[in-house]
Amino acid sequence: MKIRLKECYNVNMKKLLFFLIFPVIWASAAFAFDLPGLPWGIPQDIKPKTLNKYIVENIVVEEINYTCSNYGGNDVNIFGFLCYPLAKKEIPAVIVVHGGGGYAYLERSLVWARLGYASLCIDLPGKGIGRSISRSTGPDMTVENLFKSSPGLTDNYLYHAVKAARGAITFLSGRENIDRDKIGMVGLSWGGVITLITNGLDQRLAAAIPVFGSGYLTEGSTWQEYLDSKLPEKERKSFQEHFDPSNFLRYQHAPVYYVTGTNDNCFYLPNFIRSYLMIPANKKMYIYPNIRHMVNEDMFQNIIKYCDSRLKGANDLPDIFVKPIEEDATNIYIPIKTSGRDPTKRVDLYYCGPDLRGWTKKKWESREAYFSRGTQWVKFAREEISPEIIFYASATDIKGASVSSPLYSIMRFRVNDQRDVFVTSLPIDKINYHYLDRNSLEKILNGPVQSRNDRIPLRFFWDIGGKLSVDKAFNLTLP
């Protein structure tokens, strides 16, 4: 099954800069909160209605409607398909939130109901490009409305979309046949953004699965040209302060399963990694190689497995950790540790070299790990690190559940043209930056480092009077 996301409202992308060496190159999560100027509160009197009810292959289908907010003096009415297995009680539930160009799709709701869930697939507010059949009212889903903040903050589309998502939780929580403690949300593309914001605001979710959507949209996304050249600076700053999902990451409440493709052309991979790392809640991630803005069958099956683990009590997905590299005279070895209640079936490392064409066009190759001394290992000849490889690891257990590590780089430094030093970068979480930790820096410099930070950019070498160039290695000349 392939779920094609019709569009993420694609604007011509700016060419990404080569990121190798240039730097251009807790509050408790257990409560809801309001960001300044926005009445995000939980929709209470949603006036739910069942417009139609019928049965499809032992699945009850209800076409429903509820009210979540007010726009232009009128109630915003949200339409949805609620599907659930016949004659079952205390059912776990999944809210499906579409992306740009999407709408409430009955078959998508039926798929989840056949898996034993109550599924509510909603039309987000209004219409917009590709959404002429939307049955909800309110503002249209357009690029302008997604980023605007005038005449008021509540004129932004995301405000009403999040109210619709929270209204869906309220709707399901009021149903007698649904377990209100087992409600999850799956959001695709802009639906992923809405899921992140909702999970940051609302403690009623038991699982959050944002697919593709990430924070830091003004720092690298398909909307960059619009944000840089067409959106007034005041509105850009207002979006950053009030609506960018980065504001909600540290407040994530429900466990998160974060899913993307390496070449997603809407939400770029480094910002996805950065968003993931900012989440303090229980979290796992899955990165599918060489795929753009679409969900394939493997990704969908993993989303199901995660929902089963959080909403049905099935075994949790595995954990995966990339450990410090080891080396000998000819090879570099990457150790990868996995754990989980179900045994690991295989571990794969996905990697690519430096590429001027940017994150959306990289070609990722794979190398299966081998097991030795209680650890999975992936081997590279020293000559293959030229000047680096970018990589992440994925583990799959015997039931087919997969998780991935963050993104790293193994970098080859040639110091004063004679000494080769191999180090691993910290997770790559910005489009044009590399960062090293203190241990890696001390290994390169062959001595202690005086720095107040443990996250050190490569420009540090200029700060101490060094010179750095790149060909087959990061050529470092120290003073």
Backbone torsions as a table, in degrees:
resi	resn	phi	psi	omega
1	MET	NA	130.7	176.7
2	LYS	-120.7	124.3	176.3
3	ILE	-101.8	104.2	-179.6
4	ARG	-85.6	127.7	176.6
5	LEU	-86.6	106.9	-168.5
6	LYS	-48.9	-39.3	179.3
7	GLU	-166.5	155.0	170.8
8	CYS	-110.3	22.0	-170.4
9	TYR	58.7	66.6	-172.9
10	ASN	-73.8	124.0	173.8
11	VAL	-111.1	148.6	-178.8
12	ASN	-49.0	125.1	-175.8
13	MET	-81.3	141.9	170.8
14	LYS	-75.4	145.3	178.1
15	LYS	-68.7	130.1	-178.2
16	LEU	-73.3	147.7	177.0
17	LEU	-78.2	150.5	174.8
18	PHE	-66.9	124.7	-165.8
19	PHE	-97.0	6.0	-166.9
20	LEU	-58.9	-53.5	-172.9
21	ILE	-128.7	-7.7	-172.9
22	PHE	-99.3	134.1	-178.0
23	PRO	-74.0	2.9	168.0
24	VAL	-97.8	-27.2	169.2
25	ILE	-64.3	NA	NA
26	TRP	NA	109.2	178.8
27	ALA	-44.5	140.3	-178.7
28	SER	-63.1	138.6	177.3
29	ALA	-87.4	0.3	-172.0
30	ALA	-92.2	25.1	175.3
31	PHE	-146.9	155.0	175.3
32	ALA	-80.3	154.0	179.7
33	PHE	-143.4	164.4	177.0
34	ASP	-118.4	128.5	170.1
35	LEU	-77.3	153.7	-173.4
36	PRO	-54.3	134.9	172.1
37	GLY	82.7	0.6	-176.0
38	LEU	-126.0	119.8	175.7
39	PRO	-81.4	73.9	-174.9
40	TRP	-70.6	-11.4	-165.7
41	GLY	-39.6	159.6	-177.9
42	ILE	-62.9	125.5	174.4
43	PRO	-63.0	125.9	-176.2
44	GLN	-103.8	-67.8	-177.8
45	ASP	-84.2	82.0	-172.7
46	ILE	-90.5	-3.2	176.1
47	LYS	50.7	56.8	-176.2
48	PRO	-67.6	143.5	177.9
49	LYS	-137.8	143.3	169.1
50	THR	-99.8	114.4	-176.0
51	LEU	-84.7	-30.6	-178.0
52	ASN	-160.0	150.7	-179.0
53	LYS	-146.6	133.1	-179.7
54	TYR	-158.6	176.1	-176.9
55	ILE	-120.5	133.8	175.7
56	VAL	-125.3	108.0	176.4
57	GLU	50.9	55.5	178.8
58	ASN	65.8	15.2	173.8
59	ILE	-112.0	127.9	175.7
60	VAL	-80.5	130.8	177.2
61	VAL	-116.1	125.2	172.8
62	GLU	-119.4	126.2	170.8
63	GLU	-89.8	117.2	-169.1
64	ILE	-121.8	168.4	179.6
65	ASN	-148.1	141.3	173.0
66	TYR	-148.6	165.1	-178.5
67	THR	-110.2	133.7	-173.8
68	CYS	-122.9	-27.3	-176.0
69	SER	-158.2	-174.3	179.2
70	ASN	-129.1	134.9	-179.3
71	TYR	-137.3	124.5	-179.8
72	GLY	61.3	29.0	179.2
73	GLY	85.3	2.6	-179.6
74	ASN	-120.8	148.9	174.9
75	ASP	-63.5	140.4	171.7
76	VAL	-91.0	112.0	-179.4
77	ASN	-97.2	130.0	-176.5
78	ILE	-109.3	127.2	177.3
79	PHE	-97.7	147.7	176.4
80	GLY	-157.8	159.5	170.9
81	PHE	-101.3	117.0	173.5
82	LEU	-102.7	119.2	-179.4
83	CYS	-123.0	140.7	179.0
84	TYR	-157.4	152.7	-179.4
85	PRO	-63.0	142.4	-179.2
86	LEU	-64.6	135.9	170.7
87	ALA	64.2	25.0	175.6
88	LYS	-108.5	147.3	-179.7
89	LYS	-119.6	161.8	177.7
90	GLU	50.2	51.5	-175.1
91	ILE	-85.4	136.7	169.3
92	PRO	-67.6	153.5	-173.0
93	ALA	-129.1	151.3	176.3
94	VAL	-129.8	128.5	172.9
95	ILE	-97.3	126.3	-179.6
96	VAL	-105.8	121.4	-176.7
97	VAL	-116.1	117.0	-175.8
98	HIS	-77.4	175.3	179.1
99	GLY	-107.8	-161.6	178.6
100	GLY	-61.3	133.1	-178.8
101	GLY	81.5	0.6	-177.6
102	GLY	-96.4	178.3	180.0
103	TYR	-164.6	171.7	177.4
104	ALA	-65.8	122.6	-174.0
105	TYR	-121.3	116.1	-173.9
106	LEU	-57.4	-44.7	-175.9
107	GLU	-61.9	-35.9	178.7
108	ARG	-64.5	-38.5	177.3
109	SER	-69.5	-38.0	178.3
110	LEU	-63.5	-37.3	179.1
111	VAL	-55.9	-47.0	-179.9
112	TRP	-68.0	-38.1	179.5
113	ALA	-64.0	-36.6	177.2
114	ARG	-65.9	-20.5	177.8
115	LEU	-89.3	3.7	176.3
116	GLY	96.3	15.8	179.0
117	TYR	-107.7	154.6	159.7
118	ALA	-84.2	127.2	-174.0
119	SER	-123.6	126.8	176.6
120	LEU	-115.1	109.1	178.8
121	CYS	-105.6	114.8	-171.5
122	ILE	-105.6	153.3	163.1
123	ASP	-83.0	121.0	171.8
124	LEU	-65.3	165.2	-173.9
125	PRO	-55.4	149.2	169.6
126	GLY	66.0	-160.8	179.0
127	LYS	-120.0	-135.5	-177.6
128	GLY	127.3	-177.2	-177.8
129	ILE	-58.6	124.0	179.1
130	GLY	77.7	4.8	-173.5
131	ARG	-123.6	33.0	-177.0
132	SER	-64.4	-23.7	-178.6
133	ILE	-92.7	3.5	177.2
134	SER	-56.8	136.0	-178.4
135	ARG	-103.9	11.1	177.4
136	SER	-98.1	157.2	176.9
137	THR	-104.3	178.1	-179.8
138	GLY	111.4	-169.5	-177.4
139	PRO	-65.0	151.0	177.7
140	ASP	-77.5	150.8	-179.8
141	MET	-87.3	91.5	179.0
142	THR	-126.6	162.7	177.8
143	VAL	-56.6	-44.4	-178.1
144	GLU	-60.3	-45.4	-178.3
145	ASN	-71.4	-29.2	179.7
146	LEU	-68.1	-28.4	-175.1
147	PHE	-112.0	-5.9	-174.2
148	LYS	-76.0	159.0	175.1
149	SER	-138.3	15.7	-178.0
150	SER	-131.6	151.6	4.5
151	PRO	-71.7	-17.3	177.1
152	GLY	-142.6	165.4	-178.5
153	LEU	-61.2	-32.6	-179.0
154	THR	-75.8	1.5	172.0
155	ASP	-86.9	-8.7	176.5
156	ASN	-70.8	140.3	-176.5
157	TYR	-62.0	-39.7	-175.7
158	LEU	-62.8	-31.1	176.9
159	TYR	-57.5	-48.7	-177.8
160	HIS	-72.9	-34.1	178.5
161	ALA	-66.1	-41.2	178.5
162	VAL	-68.2	-39.0	175.4
163	LYS	-60.7	-37.2	177.5
164	ALA	-65.0	-41.6	179.4
165	ALA	-65.9	-42.1	178.7
166	ARG	-69.1	-33.6	174.8
167	GLY	-63.9	-33.6	176.9
168	ALA	-64.4	-38.4	176.7
169	ILE	-64.9	-43.4	177.8
170	THR	-60.2	-43.0	179.8
171	PHE	-59.9	-50.3	-178.0
172	LEU	-67.4	-35.2	-179.7
173	SER	-64.0	-22.1	-179.0
174	GLY	-92.7	1.9	-179.1
175	ARG	-91.1	131.6	-176.3
176	GLU	-67.4	-28.7	-175.8
177	ASN	-88.9	4.1	-176.2
178	ILE	-115.2	136.9	176.1
179	ASP	-78.1	105.9	-175.0
180	ARG	-66.7	-15.7	177.1
181	ASP	-89.0	0.3	-177.6
182	LYS	-129.8	59.3	178.6
183	ILE	-112.6	124.6	177.8
184	GLY	-115.0	164.5	178.6
185	MET	-133.1	129.2	176.1
186	VAL	-116.3	119.9	-178.4
187	GLY	-122.9	133.3	-178.3
188	LEU	-106.4	128.1	175.8
189	SER	61.0	-118.3	175.0
190	TRP	-60.6	-26.8	172.2
191	GLY	-64.2	-30.3	173.3
192	GLY	-67.0	-40.5	175.0
193	VAL	-60.2	-46.3	-179.5
194	ILE	-63.6	-36.9	177.6
195	THR	-64.8	-43.0	177.8
196	LEU	-61.9	-45.6	-179.8
197	ILE	-64.5	-44.9	-179.0
198	THR	-62.0	-43.6	-179.6
199	ASN	-68.8	-22.4	174.0
200	GLY	-79.1	-25.0	-177.4
201	LEU	-96.3	-29.2	-163.3
202	ASP	-124.0	119.0	-177.4
203	GLN	-84.7	5.2	-177.0
204	ARG	-82.4	-13.6	178.4
205	LEU	-75.4	146.7	175.4
206	ALA	-106.7	-12.4	177.1
207	ALA	-159.3	141.9	177.7
208	ALA	-130.7	125.8	-179.2
209	ILE	-124.5	87.9	174.8
210	PRO	-80.7	125.6	179.7
211	VAL	-110.2	116.3	179.8
212	PHE	77.6	-45.8	-174.4
213	GLY	-57.7	139.1	179.7
214	SER	-143.7	174.9	173.5
215	GLY	-91.5	-176.2	176.6
216	TYR	62.5	42.1	-175.6
217	LEU	-65.8	-27.5	-179.6
218	THR	-80.0	-3.2	-178.9
219	GLU	-108.7	10.3	176.9
220	GLY	148.3	101.8	178.1
221	SER	-164.6	173.8	-179.3
222	THR	-66.3	-14.4	-179.8
223	TRP	-93.8	14.2	-172.9
224	GLN	-60.3	-43.0	-178.6
225	GLU	-63.6	-42.3	178.1
226	TYR	-62.9	-44.4	-178.3
227	LEU	-66.0	-36.7	-175.5
228	ASP	-80.7	-34.1	-170.1
229	SER	-117.6	-16.8	-174.2
230	LYS	-118.4	-22.4	-178.8
231	LEU	-91.6	124.7	178.3
232	PRO	-56.1	145.4	-175.3
233	GLU	-57.1	-37.2	180.0
234	LYS	-62.9	-41.8	-179.7
235	GLU	-73.1	-34.6	176.4
236	ARG	-60.5	-46.5	179.8
237	LYS	-65.9	-37.4	178.7
238	SER	-65.1	-40.2	176.3
239	PHE	-62.0	-45.3	179.5
240	GLN	-58.5	-40.8	-173.9
241	GLU	-79.4	-28.6	-171.4
242	HIS	-115.2	-30.3	-169.4
243	PHE	-122.2	-21.4	179.1
244	ASP	-60.8	132.0	-177.7
245	PRO	-56.8	-19.3	178.6
246	SER	-57.8	-27.4	178.7
247	ASN	-67.2	-20.1	-171.3
248	PHE	-109.5	-3.5	-173.6
249	LEU	-64.6	-43.0	-176.5
250	ARG	-73.7	-7.6	178.3
251	TYR	-104.4	8.9	-179.5
252	GLN	-57.3	130.6	-174.3
253	HIS	-103.8	-61.1	-178.8
254	ALA	-72.3	152.7	173.6
255	PRO	-54.8	143.6	-172.4
256	VAL	-118.9	133.2	168.5
257	TYR	-116.1	112.2	-169.5
258	TYR	-104.1	121.7	-169.9
259	VAL	-125.4	137.1	176.4
260	THR	-156.8	176.7	169.5
261	GLY	-111.5	149.7	-176.8
262	THR	-57.8	-33.2	-171.6
263	ASN	-108.2	24.3	179.0
264	ASP	-52.2	124.2	-174.5
265	ASN	-91.5	4.6	178.5
266	CYS	-109.8	-50.9	-179.8
267	PHE	-115.1	105.2	-168.6
268	TYR	-69.0	146.2	-170.9
269	LEU	-54.2	-46.5	-179.4
270	PRO	-58.8	-39.1	178.7
271	ASN	-70.3	-29.5	172.8
272	PHE	-63.0	-46.8	178.8
273	ILE	-62.4	-44.1	-180.0
274	ARG	-60.3	-42.9	178.6
275	SER	-62.2	-44.2	179.6
276	TYR	-59.2	-45.3	-176.9
277	LEU	-66.0	-24.8	-178.9
278	MET	-78.6	-13.4	-174.8
279	ILE	-80.5	121.2	-179.8
280	PRO	-85.2	-18.2	-177.8
281	ALA	-70.1	168.0	171.8
282	ASN	-53.4	128.8	-173.2
283	LYS	-148.4	150.2	171.3
284	LYS	-142.2	163.2	-173.9
285	MET	-141.1	148.4	174.4
286	TYR	-137.3	123.7	-179.9
287	ILE	-115.7	117.7	-179.8
288	TYR	-92.4	131.6	-173.9
289	PRO	-76.4	144.2	170.7
290	ASN	57.9	38.9	177.4
291	ILE	-129.7	143.9	-179.1
292	ARG	-97.1	-135.5	-168.9
293	HIS	-90.1	68.2	177.5
294	MET	-154.8	155.7	178.2
295	VAL	-105.0	122.9	176.7
296	ASN	-99.0	179.2	-174.3
297	GLU	-62.3	-39.5	-179.1
298	ASP	-64.0	-44.1	178.0
299	MET	-61.5	-43.7	-178.9
300	PHE	-64.2	-41.6	179.0
301	GLN	-63.5	-35.0	177.3
302	ASN	-69.9	-36.2	175.6
303	ILE	-62.3	-42.3	177.4
304	ILE	-60.6	-46.1	-178.9
305	LYS	-61.5	-38.2	178.6
306	TYR	-67.3	-44.2	177.0
307	CYS	-59.7	-41.1	177.9
308	ASP	-60.6	-37.6	-178.1
309	SER	-70.0	-34.2	-175.7
310	ARG	-94.0	-27.8	-173.2
311	LEU	-112.2	-15.2	-179.3
312	LYS	-122.7	-1.7	178.2
313	GLY	82.6	13.6	175.9
314	ALA	-70.7	166.4	179.1
315	ASN	-58.0	143.0	178.7
316	ASP	-68.2	158.3	174.6
317	LEU	-68.9	159.2	-177.9
318	PRO	-68.3	169.8	171.8
319	ASP	-111.5	153.8	-178.3
320	ILE	-142.7	140.2	-178.3
321	PHE	-140.4	131.3	172.4
322	VAL	-91.0	124.4	-177.0
323	LYS	-99.0	167.4	179.8
324	PRO	-57.8	140.3	-177.0
325	ILE	-66.7	155.2	171.3
326	GLU	-121.9	160.5	-177.4
327	GLU	-151.5	157.4	169.7
328	ASP	-132.1	-162.4	-173.3
329	ALA	-67.9	-20.7	-174.9
330	THR	-123.0	-20.6	-171.2
331	ASN	-133.1	158.0	170.4
332	ILE	-112.3	135.1	-177.6
333	TYR	-119.8	128.9	177.9
334	ILE	-104.7	111.6	177.3
335	PRO	-85.7	136.6	-177.7
336	ILE	-130.4	120.8	179.8
337	LYS	-100.9	139.1	175.6
338	THR	-129.9	156.3	175.8
339	SER	-153.3	159.4	178.9
340	GLY	163.9	163.5	-179.5
341	ARG	-70.4	-28.1	174.1
342	ASP	-100.9	135.1	-177.3
343	PRO	-59.2	149.3	177.0
344	THR	-73.2	131.9	177.4
345	LYS	-88.3	-44.1	178.6
346	ARG	-159.7	158.6	175.1
347	VAL	-128.3	132.0	178.1
348	ASP	-123.4	143.7	174.3
349	LEU	-109.8	128.2	178.4
350	TYR	-108.3	133.0	-172.0
351	TYR	-146.5	158.1	173.6
352	CYS	-149.6	166.9	176.6
353	GLY	-95.8	177.6	175.4
354	PRO	-62.0	142.0	-171.1
355	ASP	-149.1	117.2	-179.2
356	LEU	-66.5	-14.9	-176.3
357	ARG	-77.7	-7.7	174.1
358	GLY	93.9	172.5	-171.1
359	TRP	-67.1	-29.1	-176.0
360	THR	-79.1	-8.3	-175.2
361	LYS	-121.9	7.6	-178.5
362	LYS	-68.6	148.5	174.9
363	LYS	-104.9	115.4	-176.4
364	TRP	-96.7	125.9	175.6
365	GLU	-101.2	163.3	-177.7
366	SER	-123.8	152.9	176.0
367	ARG	-144.2	119.4	-178.0
368	GLU	-75.6	138.9	179.7
369	ALA	-77.4	157.0	172.6
370	TYR	-116.8	152.9	-174.3
371	PHE	-98.9	129.9	178.7
372	SER	-159.8	137.3	176.4
373	ARG	55.4	39.2	175.9
374	GLY	76.1	11.2	-175.4
375	THR	-139.6	150.5	170.7
376	GLN	-86.0	139.7	-177.3
377	TRP	-130.5	143.9	170.4
378	VAL	-125.2	132.0	-173.3
379	LYS	-111.0	138.1	171.4
380	PHE	-128.7	138.1	169.9
381	ALA	-65.1	145.0	-178.0
382	ARG	-55.8	-34.7	-178.3
383	GLU	-67.4	-20.1	179.8
384	GLU	-72.5	-20.4	178.9
385	ILE	-86.3	92.4	-169.0
386	SER	-147.6	86.9	-4.8
387	PRO	-86.8	-7.5	-177.6
388	GLU	-160.8	165.9	163.1
389	ILE	-126.4	139.1	174.5
390	ILE	-97.3	136.0	-173.3
391	PHE	-153.4	162.0	165.2
392	TYR	-146.2	162.5	-179.1
393	ALA	-117.0	147.5	174.8
394	SER	-128.4	140.5	177.4
395	ALA	-119.3	141.1	177.7
396	THR	-126.1	129.9	179.8
397	ASP	-89.2	179.8	-173.6
398	ILE	-67.7	-14.9	177.1
399	LYS	-96.1	4.5	176.1
400	GLY	88.4	6.0	178.8
401	ALA	-80.1	134.1	-173.9
402	SER	-124.1	145.8	173.3
403	VAL	-138.3	160.7	-179.6
404	SER	-129.9	158.0	173.9
405	SER	-87.5	168.8	168.0
406	PRO	-63.4	-179.4	-175.8
407	LEU	-97.0	133.1	-179.8
408	TYR	-132.4	174.4	172.6
409	SER	-136.1	137.6	165.7
410	ILE	-97.3	123.4	-172.8
411	MET	-116.7	138.4	178.6
412	ARG	-104.1	113.9	176.3
413	PHE	-102.4	128.7	173.0
414	ARG	-107.0	105.8	-171.5
415	VAL	-92.8	124.0	-178.8
416	ASN	50.2	35.2	173.7
417	ASP	62.8	20.5	-179.9
418	GLN	-142.8	-29.9	-175.4
419	ARG	-108.7	120.7	176.7
420	ASP	-92.0	125.8	179.4
421	VAL	-124.4	129.6	179.1
422	PHE	-109.0	126.9	179.8
423	VAL	-135.7	159.2	175.3
424	THR	-104.7	132.3	177.4
425	SER	-71.0	162.9	166.0
426	LEU	-68.3	166.1	-178.5
427	PRO	-51.0	133.9	179.7
428	ILE	-77.8	108.6	-173.8
429	ASP	-130.6	12.3	172.2
430	LYS	-138.4	147.9	-170.0
431	ILE	-64.5	-35.0	-173.7
432	ASN	-121.3	24.7	-174.5
433	TYR	-127.4	143.4	163.0
434	HIS	-113.0	141.9	173.9
435	TYR	-129.0	143.8	176.0
436	LEU	-116.6	153.6	172.6
437	ASP	-90.7	173.4	-175.6
438	ARG	-62.1	-41.0	-178.4
439	ASN	-62.3	-41.5	178.9
440	SER	-65.2	-41.4	-179.8
441	LEU	-63.7	-41.9	179.2
442	GLU	-66.7	-32.3	176.3
443	LYS	-66.4	-40.7	179.4
444	ILE	-68.1	-44.4	-176.4
445	LEU	-82.1	-10.8	-179.7
446	ASN	57.7	41.1	-179.8
447	GLY	179.4	174.1	-177.1
448	PRO	-68.4	153.3	180.0
449	VAL	-117.3	129.9	176.1
450	GLN	-96.1	99.5	178.8
451	SER	-151.0	142.2	179.0
452	ARG	-81.4	-9.5	-176.1
453	ASN	-109.2	150.8	172.8
454	ASP	-100.8	-0.2	-180.0
455	ARG	-122.0	102.1	-165.2
456	ILE	-119.8	121.8	178.9
457	PRO	-77.1	161.0	-177.4
458	LEU	-65.9	-17.9	177.7
459	ARG	-63.9	-11.9	174.7
460	PHE	-52.4	-35.6	-177.2
461	PHE	-66.3	-33.0	174.2
462	TRP	-69.6	-37.1	-177.9
463	ASP	-61.9	-28.5	-179.9
464	ILE	-98.7	10.8	175.2
465	GLY	88.2	13.9	178.6
466	GLY	-84.9	171.4	176.0
467	LYS	-125.8	137.7	-175.5
468	LEU	-133.7	128.6	173.9
469	SER	-135.7	168.8	-175.3
470	VAL	-132.5	128.1	161.9
471	ASP	-137.5	-96.8	175.9
472	LYS	-89.1	-2.5	176.0
473	ALA	-154.0	168.6	169.4
474	PHE	-83.0	100.1	-175.1
475	ASN	-80.4	112.0	-175.0
476	LEU	-114.7	121.8	173.9
477	THR	-109.1	117.5	-178.3
478	LEU	-94.2	149.2	-179.5
479	PRO	-68.3	NA	NA
